[in-house]
Amino acid sequence: MIQVFSKRDDKPHHYGFADMVNPPFDPIEFAISIDEGKTWTSCYDVPSIDGVLCYRAPDVQVAKRTDNTKKLGLSDGSRLMSTTYDSRQLKIELMYNGINEKDAMLAFEAAQRFLVARDPYWITFSNWSNRMYYGTASMGEVTYSDERHWTCEVTFTDLIGLSRSIGTSQQYPDDVWGVNSNLPEEIDPQYTFTNSDFDVYNLSDVLIDPERRGHQFKLICQGQSSGNLKITNKTTGDVLTKASAFNGTFVLDGVNPKLNNEGCLLDTNCGVLTLEIGKNEFHIENFAGKVMFDFPMWWLS
């Protein structure tokens, strides 16, 4: 399981009876990652921003869709050619109660250093578990209620326009399951198989399409084939074939097929596999071994 948030057992929380330290609300923990969500740094594990609290994290976000339409001859109206999701802005509210003016100023500077960078990164919030957003942050004008207390609105530009699961399907459910994650009722999705017919569940709100959308996707076949391997997604109609026999690991990484880490495109039909939203029925021929699907989920919010 990926360690996202702090392991501290003294995290800030809603104050209790005779508690003069903690705030009158439950702060929201946030963490950032610069390596595709593999390792994380929590705001509670950075000593220089100790006491900087998030009292408002992004609400359920609106997906901003753009339609690409085209006029066809004399037909009325237009035809929808494609759609994309645009970037959007997420709002975060921070506050700090310091001991004096210098302390408050140093805390704001440290918060800015933690959040603002030239390069995009991933961010996640404890109140919206296992979802992360990719983008950059900018600090708004700081508002001082007095010389040692301040609040600030942070604008995080979500460059992709979708949220992504922190883990991939091979880390399900620990790093994929979360609030409203499209889990099917009475079914425990699996992503590793040894039989020839199986169902793969795409819990995303969108089609997984490594060719046109650039989605991360890996199909891993560990075993052997006597030749004429054929993998069919009966739901989408996608077919991937490999002519030669093999004993080892055959991988379709996005659109690139490899056998034992060496490219083998010319030995395939150059097929690409996509995953429809929800259930995808697969059939595999002329293969004995283990088949694994490794991809993250994408959600509108």
C-alpha positions as CSV (number, residue, x, y, z in Angstrom):
1,M,0.0,0.0,0.0
2,I,1.3,3.4,-0.9
3,Q,2.0,5.7,2.1
4,V,0.3,8.9,1.1
5,F,-0.4,10.8,4.4
6,S,1.6,11.3,7.5
7,K,2.1,8.5,10.1
8,R,2.0,11.1,12.9
9,D,-0.3,10.2,15.8
10,D,-0.6,13.8,16.9
11,K,-2.1,15.3,13.7
12,P,-4.1,18.5,14.2
13,H,-7.8,17.8,14.9
14,H,-11.0,19.5,16.2
15,Y,-10.2,20.7,19.7
16,G,-11.6,18.8,22.7
17,F,-12.4,19.8,26.3
18,A,-9.7,22.1,27.7
19,D,-7.7,21.8,24.5
20,M,-6.0,25.1,23.9
21,V,-3.8,23.9,21.0
22,N,-6.0,22.4,18.3
23,P,-8.3,24.4,16.1
24,P,-12.1,24.6,16.3
25,F,-12.4,22.5,13.1
26,D,-11.0,19.3,11.6
27,P,-8.2,20.3,9.2
28,I,-7.8,18.6,5.9
29,E,-4.5,17.0,5.3
30,F,-2.9,17.3,1.8
31,A,0.2,15.7,0.2
32,I,2.1,16.2,-2.9
33,S,4.1,13.9,-5.2
34,I,6.6,14.6,-8.0
35,D,7.0,11.0,-9.1
36,E,3.6,9.9,-10.5
37,G,2.2,9.2,-7.0
38,K,4.8,6.6,-6.0
39,T,6.1,8.7,-3.0
40,W,4.4,11.5,-1.1
41,T,5.2,14.4,1.2
42,S,2.4,15.3,3.6
43,C,1.9,18.9,4.8
44,Y,2.1,17.5,8.3
45,D,5.7,16.1,7.7
46,V,7.2,19.5,6.8
47,P,8.5,21.2,10.0
48,S,8.6,24.6,8.4
49,I,4.8,24.6,7.8
50,D,3.8,23.1,11.1
51,G,0.6,24.9,12.1
52,V,-0.4,25.9,8.6
53,L,-3.8,24.3,8.3
54,C,-6.2,23.6,5.4
55,Y,-9.7,24.4,6.4
56,R,-11.2,24.1,3.0
57,A,-10.2,21.6,0.2
58,P,-11.7,21.5,-3.3
59,D,-15.3,20.6,-3.5
60,V,-16.7,18.1,-6.0
61,Q,-15.2,19.5,-9.2
62,V,-17.1,20.3,-12.4
63,A,-15.7,18.5,-15.5
64,K,-15.2,21.1,-18.3
65,R,-15.8,19.4,-21.6
66,T,-15.0,20.9,-24.9
67,D,-16.8,19.5,-28.0
68,N,-15.2,19.5,-31.4
69,T,-18.0,19.7,-34.0
70,K,-18.1,19.9,-37.8
71,K,-20.6,21.0,-40.3
72,L,-21.3,18.2,-42.9
73,G,-22.6,19.4,-46.3
74,L,-26.2,20.5,-46.2
75,S,-27.1,18.6,-43.1
76,D,-28.8,20.6,-40.4
77,G,-26.7,21.4,-37.4
78,S,-23.3,20.0,-36.7
79,R,-21.8,16.6,-36.0
80,L,-19.8,15.8,-32.8
81,M,-16.3,14.7,-33.9
82,S,-14.5,14.5,-30.6
83,T,-14.5,15.7,-27.0
84,T,-11.8,16.7,-24.5
85,Y,-11.8,17.8,-20.9
86,D,-10.1,21.1,-20.2
87,S,-8.0,22.3,-17.3
88,R,-9.8,23.7,-14.3
89,Q,-9.0,25.6,-11.1
90,L,-9.3,24.1,-7.7
91,K,-9.5,26.3,-4.6
92,I,-7.7,25.6,-1.3
93,E,-8.0,27.7,1.8
94,L,-5.1,27.9,4.3
95,M,-4.8,29.5,7.7
96,Y,-2.1,30.0,10.3
97,N,-2.1,31.2,13.9
98,G,1.4,32.2,14.9
99,I,3.2,33.6,17.9
100,N,4.3,36.9,16.4
101,E,4.6,38.7,13.1
102,K,7.9,37.2,12.0
103,D,6.6,33.7,12.8
104,A,3.5,34.3,10.6
105,M,5.6,35.7,7.7
106,L,8.0,32.7,7.8
107,A,5.1,30.3,7.8
108,F,3.5,31.9,4.8
109,E,6.9,31.8,3.0
110,A,7.3,28.1,3.8
111,A,3.8,27.3,2.6
112,Q,4.5,29.0,-0.7
113,R,7.8,27.1,-1.1
114,F,6.0,23.8,-0.4
115,L,3.1,24.4,-2.9
116,V,4.5,26.6,-5.7
117,A,6.9,25.2,-8.3
118,R,7.7,25.6,-11.9
119,D,7.0,22.0,-12.8
120,P,3.6,20.3,-12.3
121,Y,3.1,17.7,-9.6
122,W,0.3,15.6,-8.1
123,I,-1.7,16.6,-5.1
124,T,-4.3,14.8,-3.0
125,F,-6.6,15.6,0.0
126,S,-7.6,13.4,2.9
127,N,-11.3,14.2,2.6
128,W,-11.4,12.8,-1.0
129,S,-9.4,9.6,-0.6
130,N,-7.3,7.9,-3.3
131,R,-7.8,10.7,-5.9
132,M,-5.1,12.9,-7.1
133,Y,-4.8,15.9,-9.4
134,Y,-2.0,17.0,-11.6
135,G,-1.0,20.6,-12.0
136,T,0.5,23.8,-10.5
137,A,-0.4,26.0,-7.6
138,S,-0.3,29.8,-7.1
139,M,-0.8,31.7,-3.8
140,G,-3.4,34.4,-3.5
141,E,-2.9,37.6,-1.5
142,V,-2.4,36.8,2.2
143,T,-5.0,38.3,4.5
144,Y,-3.9,39.2,8.0
145,S,-6.6,39.4,10.8
146,D,-3.8,40.7,13.0
147,E,0.0,40.6,12.9
148,R,0.3,36.9,13.7
149,H,-2.9,35.4,12.1
150,W,-3.4,35.0,8.3
151,T,-5.5,33.2,5.8
152,C,-4.8,32.6,2.1
153,E,-6.6,31.1,-0.9
154,V,-4.5,28.8,-3.1
155,T,-5.4,28.2,-6.7
156,F,-4.4,24.8,-8.0
157,T,-4.7,24.5,-11.8
158,D,-5.7,20.9,-12.6
159,L,-4.0,20.6,-16.0
160,I,-5.6,17.3,-17.0
161,G,-9.1,18.2,-16.0
162,L,-9.7,14.7,-14.5
163,S,-8.8,13.1,-11.2
164,R,-6.7,9.9,-11.2
165,S,-6.5,7.0,-8.8
166,I,-3.4,7.1,-6.7
167,G,-2.7,3.4,-7.4
168,T,-3.3,1.3,-10.4
169,S,-5.5,-1.7,-10.9
170,Q,-2.6,-4.0,-9.7
171,Q,-2.9,-2.1,-6.3
172,Y,-6.7,-2.5,-6.1
173,P,-8.4,-2.1,-3.7
174,D,-6.0,-0.4,-1.3
175,D,-4.9,2.5,-3.5
176,V,-7.9,2.7,-5.9
177,W,-10.9,2.3,-3.7
178,G,-12.4,5.6,-2.4
179,V,-15.4,7.8,-2.2
180,N,-17.8,7.0,-5.1
181,S,-15.3,5.0,-7.2
182,N,-17.9,3.3,-9.4
183,L,-17.5,-0.1,-7.7
184,P,-19.9,-2.7,-9.1
185,E,-22.4,-4.2,-6.7
186,E,-21.7,-7.7,-5.4
187,I,-18.6,-8.0,-7.5
188,D,-15.0,-7.9,-6.4
189,P,-13.0,-6.8,-9.5
190,Q,-9.9,-8.8,-10.4
191,Y,-7.0,-7.7,-12.6
192,T,-4.9,-10.9,-12.6
193,F,-6.1,-14.0,-14.4
194,T,-5.0,-17.5,-15.4
195,N,-8.0,-18.6,-17.4
196,S,-8.9,-17.9,-21.0
197,D,-12.2,-16.0,-20.4
198,F,-12.4,-13.2,-17.8
199,D,-13.9,-9.8,-17.1
200,V,-11.9,-6.6,-16.5
201,Y,-13.7,-3.7,-14.8
202,N,-12.8,-0.2,-15.7
203,L,-14.0,1.9,-12.7
204,S,-13.2,5.1,-14.5
205,D,-15.7,7.7,-15.8
206,V,-14.0,7.6,-19.2
207,L,-12.8,5.0,-21.8
208,I,-9.2,3.9,-21.2
209,D,-7.6,4.7,-24.5
210,P,-3.8,4.6,-24.6
211,E,-3.5,5.5,-28.3
212,R,-5.8,8.6,-28.6
213,R,-5.9,9.8,-25.0
214,G,-2.4,8.7,-23.9
215,H,-3.8,6.8,-20.9
216,Q,-1.3,4.6,-19.0
217,F,-2.1,0.9,-19.7
218,K,-0.2,-2.3,-19.5
219,L,-1.2,-5.8,-20.4
220,I,1.3,-8.3,-19.1
221,C,1.3,-12.0,-20.2
222,Q,3.8,-14.1,-18.2
223,G,3.9,-17.7,-19.6
224,Q,4.2,-19.4,-22.9
225,S,2.4,-19.5,-26.3
226,S,2.9,-22.0,-29.1
227,G,2.2,-19.2,-31.5
228,N,-0.8,-17.2,-32.8
229,L,-1.6,-15.6,-29.5
230,K,-4.8,-13.7,-29.7
231,I,-6.3,-11.4,-27.1
232,T,-9.8,-10.1,-27.7
233,N,-11.8,-7.5,-25.8
234,K,-15.3,-8.7,-26.9
235,T,-16.9,-5.5,-25.4
236,T,-14.9,-3.1,-27.6
237,G,-14.0,-5.3,-30.5
238,D,-10.3,-4.7,-30.0
239,V,-7.9,-7.5,-31.0
240,L,-4.2,-8.0,-30.3
241,T,-2.3,-10.9,-31.9
242,K,1.3,-12.1,-31.8
243,A,2.4,-14.6,-34.5
244,S,5.6,-16.3,-33.1
245,A,5.8,-18.7,-30.2
246,F,7.4,-17.5,-26.9
247,N,8.2,-18.4,-23.4
248,G,8.6,-15.4,-21.1
249,T,6.9,-12.1,-20.6
250,F,4.9,-10.4,-23.4
251,V,3.9,-6.8,-22.5
252,L,1.7,-4.3,-24.3
253,D,2.8,-1.0,-22.8
254,G,0.4,1.6,-24.1
255,V,0.7,0.9,-27.8
256,N,4.2,-0.7,-27.7
257,P,4.5,-4.5,-27.6
258,K,7.6,-6.0,-26.0
259,L,8.8,-9.6,-25.5
260,N,11.2,-10.0,-22.6
261,N,11.9,-6.2,-22.7
262,E,12.6,-6.1,-26.5
263,G,10.3,-4.5,-29.0
264,C,8.3,-6.9,-31.2
265,L,5.8,-4.7,-33.0
266,L,6.4,-6.4,-36.4
267,D,5.4,-9.8,-34.9
268,T,2.0,-8.4,-33.9
269,N,-1.0,-7.0,-35.8
270,C,-0.2,-3.5,-34.3
271,G,-3.3,-3.9,-32.3
272,V,-4.3,-1.5,-29.4
273,L,-6.5,-2.5,-26.5
274,T,-9.0,-0.1,-24.9
275,L,-11.3,-0.5,-21.9
276,E,-14.9,0.6,-22.0
277,I,-16.4,2.1,-18.9
278,G,-17.5,-0.7,-16.6
279,K,-17.3,-4.4,-17.6
280,N,-15.0,-5.6,-20.4
281,E,-15.3,-9.3,-21.5
282,F,-11.9,-10.7,-22.6
283,H,-11.0,-13.9,-24.4
284,I,-7.4,-15.1,-24.9
285,E,-6.3,-17.9,-27.2
286,N,-3.1,-20.0,-27.5
287,F,-1.6,-18.9,-24.2
288,A,-0.8,-20.6,-20.8
289,G,0.2,-18.6,-17.9
290,K,-0.8,-15.4,-16.0
291,V,-2.4,-12.3,-17.5
292,M,-2.3,-9.0,-15.7
293,F,-3.9,-5.6,-16.4
294,D,-2.2,-2.6,-14.9
295,F,-3.8,0.9,-15.4
296,P,-5.0,3.8,-13.2
297,M,-8.6,4.9,-13.0
298,W,-9.8,8.4,-14.2
299,W,-12.8,10.2,-12.7
300,L,-14.6,13.4,-13.7
301,S,-14.4,14.9,-10.2
